Amino acid sequence: MSEVDYKVIVGLEIHVQLCTESKMFCGCALEFGAEPNSRVCPVCLGMPGVLPVMNKKAYEYAVLTALALDCWIPMFTKWDRKSYYYPDLPKNYQISQYDLPLGADGFVEIPLESGRIKKIGIIRAHLEEDAGKNLHTAGNYSQVDLNRTGTPLLEIVTEPDMNSGEEVRALAVELQRMVRFLGVSEADMQKGHMRFEPNINLAITKDGTEYRTPIVEIKNLNSFRALERSVSYEEQRQLDEFLDTGKVIEMGNKTTRGWDDEREATVLQREKEEAHDYRYFPEPDLVPVELTEQWLDNIRSRLCELPLKRQMRYIQEYQLSDYDAGVLTADRSISDFFEEAVKSGANPKRVCNLLTQTGLKIAKEKSCGINELGIRPESLANLAEMIETGQISASSSAAVFEAMVQTGREPEALAEELNLIQKSDAGELEQIVDKVLAENPGAVEDVTSGGKKSKKARGFLLGQVMQKSKGQANPKVASEILAKKLG
């Protein structure tokens, strides 16, 4: 058999539902889970004679995201009609942007498992309205819910710069973090706020000649796991098909395949339309959008430090692990809360531990953000300082944190009430140590003999001191007194 080498090539089309209060071209409210067809009006239903009006906030959210992606932002853009028939598209066309998108030629950086940062090119970012939703759960017929019709949708198209399912997943995670940091989308994949459609083919080298397999677009992906696995599956399927049939890109149109989550396989749906099939032409009912320098500067002023850069800074500036820095920057509210606590003078690692080990657990139980727990960053900084100075133990800090959330009071008073203040008085602790040593001559002998049992015996004696003090002895002070007594 001839020697075959290949590389998988993946580009992504990403649709981001923008979290405006109303739809893209009408005043209907956006509400996930509302009764079907209850959030509609003549405009989004495509009734004759109605006129669309652009949602300014949606346009600003889209431009803000394009700026974060380092795109070129043109000062003039227009709207186009993209015509196709589908049951969930009442007008039989979608208002979109074709040849003049609001952003182009950008990039996004993603972290790789090797620790390297890879740059992925962004071809374009454009704004459009979403279609409705077909439902197939009622029986042997389909239903249509048009509540989603007209939702502001930002489409981001990447260059085919990714070469594995892992890289595709890393890009998806990074874009989700980015739009959440910017506050432009909730980006919940389960609710369809963010949809990823990979376009995949292989560059295969056989006997010194390169071949390209036909491009496949995958749909129906509602998790990062499904996204990564679909790319890996399609990579193997295309390789097997090429080896079996020799089919290459010149022999067929681009196809769309759906992801079957149960079988973990892609299933052929249809041949993909080309641009000319959509019969694009300028939207006659909407004027073009002309940005002014002042308007663009106003949008640019809302940019923040992006999550990957912030994550790298936490690693370098605060010596946090990559994992801890990633958890803190997964959500802007957590990250901002952390920053404020550190600015108050707290040890970054102590604050990180309090937030990631206790704060996130409480926030999850209450179904809210860290910033909605009712405690101030300065108060958390005080709690971190109490651990740092040995006033309370790290293990008892969780109880104080929970009491702070319940009462809104400061940690010092709560630690006193809960009897969690550690004893650091050397005289008082020395009496306890002397008593423990007198009661445990065997352990003392094991320590002083310096044998194999020495370390274990020392730990046992410290445990006895903690037990006699009812957990209130400062371990550091107790250890120092023990060391001095035992020599």
C-alpha positions in Angstrom: 0.0 0.0 0.0 1.3 3.5 -0.8 2.4 5.7 2.1 -0.2 8.2 3.1 0.3 11.3 5.3 -2.4 13.8 6.1 -3.3 16.9 8.0 -6.8 17.9 9.2 -7.9 21.5 8.3 -10.7 23.1 10.3 -12.3 26.5 10.1 -15.2 27.6 12.3 -18.5 29.5 11.8 -19.6 30.7 15.1 -23.1 32.3 15.8 -23.4 34.3 19.0 -26.8 35.4 20.2 -26.4 38.9 21.6 -28.0 39.6 25.0 -30.1 42.7 24.0 -33.5 43.2 25.6 -35.3 43.2 22.2 -34.9 41.7 18.8 -32.7 42.9 15.9 -35.3 44.8 13.8 -38.4 45.0 16.1 -39.4 45.6 19.7 -40.3 42.1 20.7 -38.7 40.9 23.9 -36.0 38.2 24.0 -36.9 35.5 26.5 -35.6 32.0 26.6 -38.3 29.4 27.5 -41.3 31.6 26.8 -44.5 30.0 25.5 -44.0 29.2 21.8 -45.0 32.0 19.4 -45.7 34.4 22.2 -42.8 36.9 21.6 -43.7 37.8 18.0 -45.1 40.8 16.0 -45.9 41.6 12.4 -42.3 42.6 11.7 -40.6 39.4 12.8 -43.5 37.3 11.4 -42.8 38.9 8.0 -46.2 40.4 7.4 -46.7 42.5 4.2 -46.0 46.2 4.5 -44.1 46.2 7.8 -40.7 47.9 8.1 -37.6 46.9 10.2 -35.7 49.3 12.5 -32.2 48.5 13.5 -31.4 47.7 17.2 -28.5 50.1 18.0 -27.3 48.2 21.0 -27.0 45.0 19.0 -24.8 46.8 16.4 -22.6 48.2 19.2 -22.2 44.8 20.8 -21.2 43.3 17.5 -18.6 46.1 16.8 -17.3 45.7 20.4 -16.7 42.0 19.8 -15.1 42.7 16.5 -12.7 45.1 18.2 -11.8 42.5 20.8 -11.0 40.2 17.8 -8.6 42.8 16.5 -10.7 43.3 13.4 -10.6 46.1 11.0 -13.9 48.1 11.4 -15.2 49.9 8.3 -17.0 53.1 8.8 -19.7 52.2 6.3 -21.7 48.9 6.2 -25.0 47.9 4.7 -27.7 45.2 5.0 -28.4 42.5 2.5 -31.2 40.0 1.9 -30.2 36.3 2.0 -33.0 34.4 0.4 -33.9 30.8 1.1 -37.0 28.9 2.0 -37.3 27.1 5.3 -40.3 26.6 7.6 -38.8 28.7 10.4 -38.0 31.7 8.2 -41.3 33.6 7.8 -40.1 36.2 5.3 -38.3 33.5 3.1 -35.2 35.7 3.5 -32.9 36.7 6.3 -31.5 40.2 6.8 -27.7 39.8 7.0 -24.5 41.4 5.8 -22.8 39.9 2.7 -20.0 41.9 1.0 -19.6 44.7 3.6 -19.3 43.0 7.0 -18.9 45.2 10.1 -15.5 43.6 10.9 -12.8 41.8 9.0 -9.2 40.5 9.1 -8.8 39.9 12.8 -7.4 37.2 15.0 -7.9 35.4 18.3 -5.2 33.7 20.4 -5.8 30.3 22.0 -3.7 28.3 24.5 -2.4 24.9 23.5 -1.7 22.0 25.8 2.0 22.4 25.1 1.8 25.8 26.8 2.2 27.6 23.4 -0.2 30.3 22.2 -1.6 29.9 18.7 -3.0 32.7 16.6 -6.2 31.9 14.7 -7.2 34.3 11.9 -10.7 35.8 11.8 -12.0 36.3 8.2 -15.1 38.4 9.1 -17.7 39.2 11.7 -21.1 40.3 10.6 -24.5 40.9 12.1 -27.8 39.2 11.1 -31.1 38.1 12.4 -31.7 34.5 13.6 -34.3 32.2 12.3 -37.0 30.4 14.3 -36.9 26.9 15.6 -38.4 23.7 14.2 -39.7 21.2 16.8 -40.0 17.5 16.1 -41.2 16.1 19.4 -45.0 16.3 19.1 -45.6 13.2 16.9 -45.4 12.4 13.2 -45.4 16.1 12.3 -43.2 19.1 13.0 -44.0 22.4 14.8 -42.5 25.9 14.4 -41.7 28.2 17.3 -40.9 31.7 16.0 -40.0 33.4 19.3 -36.3 33.2 18.3 -37.0 34.8 14.9 -35.2 38.1 14.6 -32.8 37.6 17.5 -29.6 39.6 17.0 -27.0 37.1 15.8 -23.3 37.8 15.4 -21.6 35.5 13.0 -17.8 35.1 13.3 -15.9 33.2 10.6 -12.4 31.9 11.2 -9.6 31.1 8.9 -9.0 27.3 8.5 -6.1 27.5 10.9 -7.0 24.7 13.3 -5.6 21.2 13.0 -7.2 19.1 15.7 -10.4 18.7 17.7 -8.4 19.9 20.7 -7.6 23.2 19.0 -11.2 23.7 17.9 -12.4 23.1 21.5 -9.7 25.6 22.8 -11.0 28.3 20.4 -14.6 27.7 21.3 -13.8 28.0 25.0 -11.8 31.1 24.4 -14.5 32.8 22.4 -17.1 31.9 25.0 -15.0 33.5 27.7 -14.4 36.6 25.5 -18.1 37.4 24.8 -19.0 36.8 28.4 -16.2 39.1 29.6 -17.4 41.8 27.2 -21.0 41.3 28.4 -22.4 40.9 24.9 -23.8 37.4 25.3 -24.7 34.8 28.0 -23.1 32.3 25.6 -24.9 29.3 27.0 -24.5 26.5 24.4 -27.4 24.5 25.9 -29.7 27.4 25.3 -28.4 28.0 21.8 -26.8 31.3 22.7 -23.6 30.2 21.1 -23.4 27.7 18.2 -20.3 26.3 16.6 -20.2 24.8 13.1 -16.8 23.4 12.1 -15.9 23.1 8.4 -13.5 20.2 8.0 -11.4 18.6 5.3 -8.1 16.8 5.0 -4.9 17.6 3.1 -3.6 14.2 2.2 -0.2 13.5 0.7 0.1 10.2 -1.2 3.0 9.3 -3.4 4.3 12.8 -3.3 1.0 14.4 -4.5 -1.4 16.4 -2.3 -5.1 15.8 -2.4 -7.9 17.6 -0.6 -11.1 15.9 0.6 -14.5 17.6 0.1 -15.4 20.1 2.9 -18.0 19.0 5.4 -19.9 21.4 7.7 -21.1 19.9 11.0 -24.3 21.1 12.7 -26.3 20.2 15.9 -23.4 20.6 18.3 -24.5 21.8 21.8 -21.4 21.1 23.9 -17.6 21.5 23.8 -17.3 17.8 24.1 -19.5 17.2 21.1 -17.6 19.8 19.1 -14.2 18.2 19.8 -15.5 14.6 19.2 -17.3 15.5 16.0 -14.0 16.9 14.5 -12.1 13.8 15.5 -14.8 11.5 14.1 -15.0 13.4 10.8 -11.2 13.3 10.5 -11.2 9.5 10.5 -14.3 9.2 8.3 -12.9 11.4 5.6 -9.6 9.5 5.7 -11.4 6.2 5.4 -13.6 7.5 2.5 -10.5 8.8 0.6 -8.7 5.5 1.0 -11.8 3.6 -0.1 -13.0 5.8 -3.0 -10.3 8.4 -3.8 -13.0 11.1 -3.5 -11.5 14.6 -3.6 -12.8 18.2 -3.3 -13.1 18.6 -7.1 -15.6 15.7 -7.2 -18.3 17.1 -5.0 -20.0 20.1 -3.4 -19.6 21.0 0.2 -22.0 18.9 2.3 -23.7 19.4 5.7 -23.6 16.6 8.2 -25.5 16.5 11.6 -23.9 15.2 14.8 -25.6 12.3 16.4 -24.7 12.5 20.1 -25.8 9.0 21.0 -23.9 7.3 18.2 -21.1 9.8 18.3 -21.1 10.0 14.5 -21.9 12.5 11.8 -24.9 11.9 9.5 -25.4 13.3 6.0 -28.1 16.0 5.8 -27.8 17.8 2.5 -25.5 19.5 0.0 -24.4 23.0 1.1 -25.6 26.0 -0.9 -23.1 28.3 -2.5 -23.3 32.1 -2.1 -25.0 32.6 -5.4 -27.8 30.2 -4.4 -28.9 32.7 -1.7 -29.5 35.5 -4.3 -28.0 38.2 -2.1 -29.1 41.8 -2.8 -29.1 45.0 -0.8 -31.9 45.3 1.8 -34.2 48.1 0.4 -36.0 48.7 3.8 -32.9 49.6 5.8 -30.4 52.5 5.4 -26.7 51.6 5.6 -24.9 52.1 8.9 -22.3 54.9 9.0 -20.0 54.9 12.0 -18.6 58.2 13.2 -15.2 58.4 14.9 -16.9 59.6 18.1 -19.3 56.6 18.0 -16.5 54.1 17.4 -14.4 55.6 20.1 -17.3 55.3 22.5 -17.7 51.6 21.7 -13.9 51.1 21.9 -13.9 52.6 25.4 -15.9 49.6 26.6 -13.2 47.1 25.8 -11.6 45.4 28.9 -8.6 43.2 29.4 -9.4 40.0 27.7 -9.5 36.7 29.6 -6.5 35.0 28.1 -4.3 38.0 28.7 -5.6 38.3 32.2 -5.0 34.6 32.8 -1.4 35.0 31.7 -0.9 38.0 33.9 -2.2 36.1 37.0 0.3 33.4 36.3 3.2 35.8 36.0 2.2 38.5 38.5 0.7 36.4 41.2 2.4 33.1 40.6 -0.9 31.3 40.4 -1.1 27.9 38.6 -2.5 27.8 35.1 -5.5 25.9 36.4 -6.3 28.5 39.1 -5.8 31.4 36.8 -8.2 29.7 34.3 -10.9 29.2 36.9 -10.7 32.9 38.0 -10.9 34.2 34.4 -13.7 31.9 33.3 -16.2 34.6 34.4 -15.5 38.3 34.6 -17.5 38.8 37.9 -15.1 36.3 39.7 -12.1 37.8 38.1 -13.1 41.4 39.0 -13.9 40.4 42.6 -10.5 38.7 42.9 -8.8 41.8 41.6 -10.6 44.1 44.1 -9.7 41.8 47.0 -6.0 41.7 46.0 -6.0 45.5 45.6 -7.0 45.7 49.3 -3.7 44.1 50.2 -4.6 40.4 50.4 -2.3 37.5 49.4 -3.4 36.6 45.9 -3.1 32.8 46.5 -5.2 33.0 49.7 -7.9 35.0 47.9 -7.8 32.6 45.0 -8.3 29.6 47.3 -11.2 31.2 49.1 -13.0 32.0 45.9 -12.3 28.8 44.0 -12.8 26.3 46.9 -15.6 28.0 48.9 -17.0 31.0 47.0 -17.8 29.2 43.8 -19.4 26.3 45.7 -21.7 28.7 47.6 -22.5 30.7 44.4 -23.4 27.5 42.6 -25.8 26.4 45.4 -27.5 29.8 45.3 -27.5 30.0 41.5 -25.8 33.4 41.4 -22.5 35.1 40.7 -19.7 35.7 43.3 -20.5 39.4 43.1 -24.1 38.6 44.2 -23.3 36.8 47.4 -23.6 40.0 49.5 -20.0 40.3 50.7 -17.4 43.0 49.7 -14.0 42.2 48.2 -12.5 44.1 51.1 -14.2 41.8 53.6 -12.8 38.8 51.7 -9.4 40.4 51.8 -9.7 40.7 55.6 -10.6 37.0 55.8 -7.5 36.1 53.7 -5.3 38.2 56.0 -6.7 36.4 59.1 -5.5 33.1 57.6 -2.2 34.6 56.6 -1.5 35.9 60.1 -2.6 32.7 61.8 -5.7 34.2 63.5 -7.8 31.4 62.0 -6.9 28.2 60.2 -7.3 27.7 56.5 -9.7 24.8 57.2 -12.0 26.9 59.4 -12.2 29.8 56.9 -15.0 28.1 54.9 -17.3 28.3 58.0 -16.5 32.0 58.3 -17.0 32.6 54.6 -20.4 31.0 54.8 -21.4 33.0 57.8 -20.3 36.2 56.0 -22.7 35.3 53.1 -25.5 34.6 55.5 -25.1 37.7 57.7 -23.2 40.2 55.6 -21.0 40.9 58.7 -17.2 41.1 58.9 -15.0 38.0 59.4 -13.3 39.1 62.6 -16.5 39.3 64.6 -17.9 36.1 63.1 -14.7 34.1 63.8 -14.9 35.2 67.5 -18.5 34.2 67.7 -17.8 30.8 66.1 -14.9 30.3 68.5 -12.5 29.8 65.6 -9.8 32.3 66.6 -6.5 30.3 67.0 -4.5 30.5 70.2 -1.1 32.0 69.5 -0.2 32.8 73.1 3.2 31.0 73.6 2.8 30.7 77.4 -0.7 29.1 77.1 0.4 26.8 74.3 3.6 25.8 76.1 1.5 24.4 79.0 -0.6 22.3 76.6 2.6 21.0 74.9 4.1 20.1 78.2 1.0 18.1 79.1 1.0 16.3 75.8 4.7 15.4 76.1 4.2 14.1 79.7 1.2 11.9 78.6 3.0 10.4 75.6 6.6 9.3 76.6 6.7 6.6 73.9 6.1 9.2 71.1 8.6 11.5 72.6 11.2 8.7 72.6 10.5 7.9 69.0 11.1 11.6 68.0 14.3 12.0 70.0 15.8 8.7 68.8 15.7 10.0 65.3 14.6 6.6 63.8 12.1 5.8 61.1 9.2 6.6 63.4 10.4 10.1 64.2 8.4 12.0 61.6 5.2 10.1 62.3 5.6 10.5 66.1 6.2 14.3 65.7 3.0 14.6 63.7 1.1 12.5 66.3 2.2 14.9 69.1 1.2 18.0 67.1 -2.2 16.3 66.5 -2.6 15.8 70.3 -1.8 19.5 70.9 -4.5 20.5 68.4 -6.9 18.1 70.0 -6.3 19.4 73.5 -6.7 23.0 72.3 -10.0 21.9 70.6 -8.5 22.9 67.3 -7.7 26.4 68.4 -3.9 26.2 68.7 -2.0 28.0 66.0 -0.2 25.1 64.2 2.8 27.1 63.4 3.4 28.4 66.9 2.6 24.9 68.4 5.1 23.3 66.0 7.8 25.8 67.0 7.3 25.1 70.7 7.3 21.3 70.1 10.5 21.5 68.1 12.1 23.5 70.8 11.0 21.1 73.5 12.0 18.0 71.6 15.4 19.3 70.4 
